[in-house]
Amino acid sequence: ERARTILEEARGLSQGPGEPYFLLIYILIHLGRVGLYAGDYIRAEECLEKGLAEARARESKTGMSFALLHLAQLALSREDLPTAARLLREGLLLQQQFEEKGTGIRWLCILGELLLARRDLANAATLFGALEGICKSAAIRLVPACEGRHTQNLGAVQTEMDEDAYRTAWERGVGLTLAQAFQVALAAIQ
């Protein structure tokens, strides 16, 4: 609640004359994230859609990418797999233009979750392996808001796959670059 209050106040301030346009985009997206993580999906969708519209109007590829990622996460939370896939496909085409690993691993986390939900376990394991490999090589980790869900999804993939098939898919992923992992994801979600 405190985060929402602070972001709402910042939202009002960011709309003043002379304020950088990107502030409003990111405040709206972060308000949407707060709603998403709090389970307030109606508020989350409202803020994320407004953030996406503002990012599109300003041609902010980074803003569009972030909004699409969190809208896809919202769709996954609602078990709306076709919408999640559509949003992830659109956002991934934008995100692959950036070689920013900290954000890239969040994409891999959500993409893997979609593939798990679709029962594409081998590709989910490959993306989770890529996430692990990138985290180790870049000395980074998932943001805390994603860690619990990722651990749960990883456990589900390990449990549901044959051990040898899992190990093969995982090891394939560990050796991928972020760009290669995004190509695997795009091929899998078509």
Disulfide bonds with the S-S distance in Angstrom:
none
